Each structure stands twice: as C-alpha cells, then as structure tokens.
C-alpha cells in the first residue's frame, strides 16, 4: 500500500531547487515518486509507509537546505493517565497520514503535533483521539495563510529598504559625476555602508541559497546572483582599501539586490494570486453555524457541528455544511460548483452544499457532511493536488533549466577569459562583463513558464465547475479529436419514467401496471423503479409482494402472482414462455423509434400488454454537442441500450456514430480500436458504470454528483452533470497550452538575446549592459512570465 502527501516546500524558488528536491526525496527508501512544483512551491510525494515515513521525507528535505511547512499544534487531551497512554497515543497518531511527529505527556495532559495541513486537519486528529476514548481540544494552532502573508510582508519590507538604499547610492554616483561633485572618500564610505547593509540583511537570502546549492553540489539562480553581486562588492571593497586601482561599484551591487528582491516580491504576489482558486473556495465555507439544539437556536463554531444536527440558514448567509433540506424553500447561488451565476430553487428533500449562498428565503438543513468531508473541501483538495502536478513538457524544461545555470557559469568564465586575456580589456572591465552575464541570465523564467500557467488554468476550470484531477489531463484535452458519450446518466438524466402503457386485447392499463409492479417490486433495475414510481403516483401505495422473484440479466424478471408466473422483459424472455407478442410488435417498434425502452408484460403464456419507459435528455446536451462538433471533433455514443432506442436519441442530438447493446468491456474495446487508428479519445460517463472505458480513454470525464465528487472515476470531474462544461474544458486546455508556449518563448528568447549583449558582443558598437541593468532585466523576465499566468487566472472562458 502506498500513500501520497502534498508538502509545502519553504525555500524553493528556481528550477534547480525543483531538481534538488526531487533528487533527495526520490532517493529515500520506499519513495515511489516525487513531483516538485515551482509555481505552487509544493511537492507531491508517493511512498510506502511500511518502508519510510513522512518524518524521513521531511528530514531529507531539511538536510538539503530546504524546509517543509508544518503546523505545530498543541492539543489538551483528557484521559491520559499513564506512560502507557502516552505510548498508545503517539503510536496511533504517528501512523496517521500527514502527521510528521507526535509527542504526548500524561503529566501535562497535552499532545504536541507536527502535521502537514495539506493532508490532515486538526479536526481529523481530534476525531481519532475521541474514537480512542480520549477527549481532545485545540490549545494552539498555526495557519498556512499566515505563513504566506508573513513571507510577502517580509519581501515587501526588504524591497522598500533595498530600493531606498540602492537609489540613494545611485543618486550619489550621479552627483559625483556632475559638476557639483561628491568627495571621493565620503562617496566610497557611503557606498560601502549602504551595500553592506543590503548584503547582510535583505540580500542574505541569496548568499545562503548559494551556499545551500553548493553544499548539494548544484547551481541555481542564487548562485548567479551571489557570484555576480559578490564579485562586484569584493572588487569595490578592494579598491576602497587601496589593494587595487579602479572605480567602485557599490551602487551596482546595491541596485542588483534591490531589483532582484523587488522582482521576487512581485513574482511571489502574482504566484499567490494565480493559485488563489483553492483559497477562495475554502473562504466560502462559514466558520460558524446556527443550529437547533435544546429547543432553541444557538450559534456555534463549525467544528462543533456534527452529522445529524439541523442547521438554520437565512437570506444572505452561506450554507456551512453539506446536507438535506428538511424545512423551508430558498433560491441558492451554487456558482462555486457549477460556474453558473443564476441562483436555483431548493426545497424540502433537495441536497445543498457548504459554501452555497442563500440569496432569498430560508432553510433548515440536516447535516450529512461537515468540515473536511464537505463537497467544497473535497473540491479544494482535488484542485490543490492537480495544481501540484507536473506536465511532461515541464519535466523537460526543468532539466534544461538545471543545466542552464552551469552553461551560464561557463559562459561567464569564457567571457572574463576573453576580455581579460585575449582582448586586453583590463580586470575591471572584464569583471563587469562577467558579472553582467551572471546577473542577466534567468533560469527562474524557464522554471515558472509552465507551472504558473497550469496552476492558473486548473483554477479557472474549477471556477467553472470543472475539476481537473491531474494536470496531464489539460495536456491531453488539447489533443482530443473524438468525444464519446455514455447515454444513460450522461446524455440523459438516468432516471427513466413510464411514458405509455398499451394493454393487449381483453386487458386494461391497470391490469398491466398491477402485474408489472408486483413482478418488479424487489428489483433494483432503473426500469423497475420507474414502474413502481408510476404505480405509487397512481394509487398512492406500493403493490403487494410477489410470491417468488427471479431476475434474469439481459432479459428481465420472472415472479409469481396467485400461483401463476408473471414475466416482464424483452422479446427473448417472452419467447421462453411461448408468449405471442405479434399483436403489439408494431406499437413497440414505433415507441423504440421515438427513443423509448419497451418491456412486455405476460402472465403465464398470455400477453397482458407493454410498458414504454423513457429517459429525458439532460438540459444543454444539444448545445454542448453542437459546440463540440463546431470545433471539428467527432462524436460517438457508446451505450448498453437497445440499438433502436440509442439511434433515436443520437439522431435527435446530432451524434455522428452509435455503438449500442455494449457491455462495459465492449466499450473499452471500441475505445482501444479508435486509439489504434490514431484518435485521441475523450470519454464522458457517469463515473461508476463506465469506469473501464473512462480509464481506457485518453481523457475520462466523469459526471459528478455533488457530495460524491472525490469518489468519481475519471481524469476530470464535472461537479454538476452538465455537458456544456466539456467545451469549457477544451477551451481552458487550449488556452493553457498557448500560454505555456508564450511563456517559454519569452523566457528563451530573452536569454538568447540578452546573454550575448551582457557578454559584450556589441561592445565594439558601444552597446553594453551594466550589472545593475542586467539584474533589473533578469527580474523583469520572471515577473513577465508570472504576470502572464496571473492574467490567465483572471480570465473567464466563454
């Protein structure tokens, strides 16, 4: 058995960091796979808990010079009275997925936890302790959002400080070069103090990062910044101390770090906004609820709401739990699940979901799911996992970016060697060229190009009610050229109802329905349920029990009533009882041609009549198929229904080809044959009956059912069964693909153009790039790529 953990990595900021994390974690015994993602600063690790632990993984990440964000939580636990209790609690909690460490004290009655909030919540731990017989409550808890805000706040503060100092030194340099002048000793002292402050405080992160990279035997962006800045600073210090002759460049060292830090802040803010889909989803769930308790209404924290509690929700409030309406009527905005802005009416017995907004009316909702078990929380978790994934293209780019730093270092050495030893430009000028090369190169832009676009795209899809479970799905969606649909539950609502009862000569509709309802009473088949619902609606009661009952798969059912056999099913079943259906065969063919399913009802060898059952086509299906065909995609129907019925529905909807009377394996075989011919197949199904074909297709799209969203099969889940979301998925996938290529083009062309200029190729024409300008250009490259993806995250597909 293997488990997956999504870890928030602290200190990862370039493609080399990604490679390092994947290398050190991938080398742990028992780790099956690891995918690090620069855009979300996360790593998705799959491992065998019997061979390694989350603690081992965290230790490996920290040994590489990075860290894993963990929440440190203190629980007060009543019921621990001995050292044995401590051992039991620690052993149980350390075995939970997401728990890094647990330390219990029966003396102080507390448990100190270190846990991964991406996998497990404090409430989950509390529930486990309560199930063990202890009573636990939270004493202290950290939050991931606070960590993100603190990091942004620190970057902003240091950006302001470094820019103020850097531009002060730059102004002093301009003043020195002006007719007014600036005394040399004071200028150098001011430059030394200002640049030293920036290097020791806001710039310290780059030198620490460079040392960490050196310790791990890799090179990254910090290496380039530290070498470029450090060489200029040391050279200027040597001039100030009189060790060598030349000009000082303190203002360049200060501005380099100021520009890079400011770029980091803008980049971090844009990345934070690009991945805000999950945060916005979770913010929609209220933290308090009004519940009916003790004969009155009380306001309690959401953590205190339990399954079975009745929650009161009024106009303007968000529903805090998943549940069923037991009283009231209201219009509810469910756009966070469906992407549709219009509120829908909800009444007694209708399901509602946490985060939905009551725009008018009021509701009493009996709780079925709360906290991390709600649909909203499940969707947020699925979106987060998808955003942490990695495309095949991204893996290639990460490898290129990892080599890129070493290539830049080599170019920098060659540049210095050429200008100093061959061109005779002197040490100072050669050093400036070398520093410019180190500072203008930007592996970060390459590393950010793909993941930031993917994070944005997954978020856009989630806002539209399309949950992408794996980012590879976006890649595949952009390549699809065949869309296959299941019929029942996908194109249709999956709830058939009786449309017509035709009795044979000498019998009445009531007799046909009575015998059919008795025979089908113990059946779970959808047609049986439709017949029973028709009987209940007509007579207000259920039929009596059959004396015996036997289902015959593929044919129908046989029961016994008043000592005689009653058969209900297809012509094959009727022939087994020697029932003549010729008198109604014409009517049956006509009904099937209109898309109905027909079953015959017989008692003994006498035909009583037939019942036609139809399934209604879902709203919006015709528009969805028309849009898919407008894109030039081929459409198919793969169904187990009768050929005549299937063709009638397909003709109405405009579907190109129909494959009927298929079992699940036959559907998979057809998809395999299409793939063998070179087609890329998207299969849309109900996620349960169609699991084999969904998994076989290049892209499986499951029709979600609200609370069951995380249990569906398929690479993509439509939170609500609305096929109009398939064109939305295709649109988002195409947009993401184009944005990735745009980002990669910008990142590559930037380096291709500016590195030679920084190396002095155009110096004979008087065109050079000073180190501080090189650093500004480098920061601008990362910012541009990140803002490009941020713009994508704000886009809404048509």
C-alpha positions, 0 to 999 in steps of 0.5 A, spaced: 500 500 500 502 506 498 500 513 500 501 520 497 502 527 501 502 534 498 508 538 502 509 545 502 516 546 500 519 553 504 525 555 500 524 553 493 524 558 488 528 556 481 528 550 477 534 547 480 531 547 487 525 543 483 531 538 481 534 538 488 528 536 491 526 531 487 533 528 487 533 527 495 526 525 496 526 520 490 532 517 493 529 515 500 527 508 501 520 506 499 519 513 495 515 511 489 515 518 486 516 525 487 513 531 483 516 538 485 512 544 483 515 551 482 509 555 481 505 552 487 512 551 491 509 544 493 511 537 492 507 531 491 510 525 494 508 517 493 511 512 498 510 506 502 509 507 509 511 500 511 518 502 508 519 510 510 515 515 513 513 522 512 518 524 518 524 521 513 521 525 507 521 531 511 528 530 514 531 529 507 528 535 505 531 539 511 538 536 510 538 539 503 537 546 505 530 546 504 524 546 509 517 543 509 511 547 512 508 544 518 503 546 523 505 545 530 499 544 534 498 543 541 492 539 543 489 538 551 487 531 551 483 528 557 484 521 559 491 520 559 493 517 565 499 513 564 506 512 560 502 507 557 497 512 554 502 516 552 505 510 548 498 508 545 497 515 543 503 517 539 503 510 536 496 511 533 497 518 531 504 517 528 501 512 523 496 517 521 497 520 514 500 527 514 502 527 521 510 528 521 511 527 529 507 526 535 509 527 542 504 526 548 505 527 556 500 524 561 503 529 566 501 535 562 495 532 559 497 535 552 499 532 545 504 536 541 503 535 533 507 536 527 502 535 521 502 537 514 495 541 513 495 539 506 493 532 508 490 532 515 486 537 519 486 538 526 479 536 526 481 529 523 486 528 529 481 530 534 476 525 531 481 519 532 483 521 539 475 521 541 474 514 537 480 512 542 476 514 548 480 520 549 477 527 549 481 532 545 481 540 544 485 545 540 490 549 545 494 552 539 494 552 532 498 555 526 495 557 519 498 556 512 495 563 510 499 566 515 505 563 513 504 566 506 502 573 508 508 573 513 513 571 507 510 577 502 510 582 508 517 580 509 519 581 501 515 587 501 519 590 507 526 588 504 524 591 497 522 598 500 529 598 504 533 595 498 530 600 493 531 606 498 538 604 499 540 602 492 537 609 489 540 613 494 547 610 492 545 611 485 543 618 486 550 619 489 554 616 483 550 621 479 552 627 483 559 625 483 559 625 476 556 632 475 559 638 476 557 639 483 561 633 485 561 628 491 568 627 495 571 621 493 572 618 500 565 620 503 562 617 496 566 610 497 564 610 505 557 611 503 557 606 498 560 601 502 555 602 508 549 602 504 551 595 500 553 592 506 547 593 509 543 590 503 548 584 503 547 582 510 540 583 511 535 583 505 540 580 500 542 574 505 537 570 502 541 569 496 548 568 499 545 562 503 541 559 497 548 559 494 551 556 499 545 551 500 546 549 492 553 548 493 553 544 499 548 539 494 553 540 489 548 544 484 547 551 481 541 555 481 539 562 480 542 564 487 548 562 485 548 567 479 546 572 483 551 571 489 557 570 484 555 576 480 553 581 486 559 578 490 564 579 485 562 586 484 562 588 492 569 584 493 572 588 487 569 595 490 571 593 497 578 592 494 579 598 491 576 602 497 582 599 501 587 601 496 589 593 494 587 595 487 586 601 482 579 602 479 572 605 480 567 602 485 561 599 484 557 599 490 551 602 487 551 596 482 551 591 487 546 595 491 541 596 485 542 588 483 539 586 490 534 591 490 531 589 483 532 582 484 528 582 491 523 587 488 522 582 482 521 576 487 516 580 491 512 581 485 513 574 482 511 571 489 504 576 489 502 574 482 504 566 484 499 567 490 494 570 486 494 565 480 493 559 485 488 563 489 482 558 486 483 553 492 483 559 497 477 562 495 473 556 495 475 554 502 473 562 504 466 560 502 465 555 507 462 559 514 466 558 520 460 558 524 453 555 524 446 556 527 443 550 529 437 547 533 439 544 539 435 544 546 429 547 543 432 553 541 437 556 536 444 557 538 450 559 534 456 555 534 463 554 531 463 549 525 467 544 528 462 543 533 457 541 528 456 534 527 452 529 522 445 529 524 444 536 527 439 541 523 442 547 521 438 554 520 440 558 514 437 565 512 437 570 506 444 572 505 448 567 509 452 561 506 450 554 507 456 551 512 455 544 511 453 539 506 446 536 507 438 535 506 433 540 506 428 538 511 424 545 512 423 551 508 424 553 500 430 558 498 433 560 491 441 558 492 447 561 488 451 554 487 456 558 482 462 555 486 460 548 483 457 549 477 460 556 474 453 558 473 451 565 476 443 564 476 441 562 483 436 555 483 430 553 487 431 548 493 426 545 497 424 540 502 428 533 500 433 537 495 441 536 497 445 543 498 452 544 499 457 548 504 459 554 501 452 555 497 449 562 498 442 563 500 440 569 496 432 569 498 428 565 503 430 560 508 432 553 510 433 548 515 438 543 513 440 536 516 447 535 516 450 529 512 457 532 511 461 537 515 468 540 515 473 536 511 468 531 508 464 537 505 463 537 497 467 544 497 473 541 501 473 535 497 473 540 491 479 544 494 483 538 495 482 535 488 484 542 485 490 543 490 493 536 488 492 537 480 495 544 481 501 540 484 502 536 478 507 536 473 506 536 465 511 532 461 513 538 457 515 541 464 519 535 466 523 537 460 524 544 461 526 543 468 532 539 466 534 544 461 533 549 466 538 545 471 543 545 466 542 552 464 545 555 470 552 551 469 552 553 461 551 560 464 557 559 469 561 557 463 559 562 459 561 567 464 568 564 465 569 564 457 567 571 457 572 574 463 577 569 459 576 573 453 576 580 455 581 579 460 586 575 456 585 575 449 582 582 448 586 586 453 580 589 456 583 590 463 580 586 470 575 591 471 572 591 465 572 584 464 569 583 471 563 587 469 562 583 463 562 577 467 558 579 472 553 582 467 552 575 464 551 572 471 546 577 473 542 577 466 541 570 465 534 567 468 533 560 469 527 562 474 523 564 467 524 557 464 522 554 471 515 558 472 513 558 464 509 552 465 507 551 472 504 558 473 500 557 467 497 550 469 496 552 476 492 558 473 488 554 468 486 548 473 483 554 477 479 557 472 476 550 470 474 549 477 471 556 477 467 553 472 465 547 475 470 543 472 475 539 476 481 537 473 484 531 477 491 531 474 494 536 470 496 531 464 489 531 463 489 539 460 495 536 456 491 531 453 484 535 452 488 539 447 489 533 443 482 530 443 479 529 436 473 524 438 468 525 444 464 519 446 458 519 450 455 514 455 447 515 454 444 513 460 446 518 466 450 522 461 446 524 455 440 523 459 438 524 466 438 516 468 432 516 471 427 513 466 419 514 467 413 510 464 411 514 458 405 509 455 402 503 457 398 499 451 394 493 454 393 487 449 386 485 447 381 483 453 386 487 458 386 494 461 392 499 463 391 497 470 391 490 469 398 491 466 401 496 471 398 491 477 402 485 474 408 489 472 409 492 479 408 486 483 413 482 478 418 488 479 417 490 486 424 487 489 428 489 483 433 494 483 433 495 475 432 503 473 426 500 469 423 497 475 423 503 479 420 507 474 414 502 474 413 502 481 414 510 481 408 510 476 404 505 480 405 509 487 403 516 483 397 512 481 394 509 487 398 512 492 401 505 495 406 500 493 403 493 490 403 487 494 409 482 494 410 477 489 410 470 491 417 468 488 422 473 484 427 471 479 431 476 475 434 474 469 440 479 466 439 481 459 432 479 459 428 481 465 424 478 471 420 472 472 415 472 479 409 469 481 402 472 482 396 467 485 400 461 483 401 463 476 408 466 473 408 473 471 414 475 466 416 482 464 422 483 459 424 483 452 422 479 446 427 473 448 424 472 455 417 472 452 419 467 447 421 462 453 414 462 455 411 461 448 408 468 449 405 471 442 407 478 442 405 479 434 399 483 436 403 489 439 410 488 435 408 494 431 406 499 437 413 497 440 417 498 434 414 505 433 415 507 441 423 504 440 423 509 434 421 515 438 427 513 443 423 509 448 425 502 452 419 497 451 418 491 456 412 486 455 408 484 460 405 476 460 402 472 465 403 465 464 403 464 456 398 470 455 400 477 453 397 482 458 400 488 454 407 493 454 410 498 458 414 504 454 419 507 459 423 513 457 429 517 459 429 525 458 435 528 455 439 532 460 438 540 459 444 543 454 446 536 451 444 539 444 448 545 445 454 542 448 454 537 442 453 542 437 459 546 440 463 540 440 462 538 433 463 546 431 470 545 433 471 539 428 471 533 433 467 527 432 462 524 436 460 517 438 455 514 443 457 508 446 451 505 450 448 498 453 441 500 450 437 497 445 440 499 438 433 502 436 432 506 442 440 509 442 439 511 434 433 515 436 436 519 441 443 520 437 439 522 431 435 527 435 442 530 438 446 530 432 451 524 434 455 522 428 456 514 430 452 509 435 455 503 438 449 500 442 447 493 446 455 494 449 457 491 455 462 495 459 468 491 456 465 492 449 466 499 450 473 499 452 474 495 446 471 500 441 475 505 445 482 501 444 480 500 436 479 508 435 486 509 439 489 504 434 487 508 428 490 514 431 484 518 435 485 521 441 479 519 445 475 523 450 470 519 454 464 522 458 460 517 463 457 517 469 463 515 473 461 508 476 458 504 470 463 506 465 469 506 469 473 501 464 472 505 458 473 512 462 480 509 464 481 506 457 480 513 454 485 518 453 481 523 457 475 520 462 470 525 464 466 523 469 459 526 471 459 528 478 454 528 483 455 533 488 457 530 495 460 524 491 465 528 487 472 525 490 469 518 489 468 519 481 472 515 476 475 519 471 481 524 469 476 530 470 470 531 474 464 535 472 461 537 479 454 538 476 452 533 470 452 538 465 455 537 458 456 544 456 462 544 461 466 539 456 467 545 451 469 549 457 474 544 458 477 544 451 477 551 451 481 552 458 486 546 455 487 550 449 488 556 452 493 553 457 497 550 452 498 557 448 500 560 454 505 555 456 508 556 449 508 564 450 511 563 456 517 559 454 518 563 448 519 569 452 523 566 457 528 563 451 528 568 447 530 573 452 536 569 454 538 568 447 538 575 446 540 578 452 546 573 454 550 575 448 549 583 449 551 582 457 557 578 454 559 584 450 558 582 443 556 589 441 561 592 445 565 594 439 558 598 437 558 601 444 552 597 446 553 594 453 549 592 459 551 594 466 550 589 472 545 593 475 541 593 468 542 586 467 539 584 474 533 589 473 532 585 466 533 578 469 527 580 474 523 583 469 523 576 465 520 572 471 515 577 473 513 577 465 512 570 465 508 570 472 504 576 470 502 572 464 499 566 468 496 571 473 492 574 467 490 567 465 487 566 472 483 572 471 480 570 465 473 567 464 472 562 458 466 563 454 
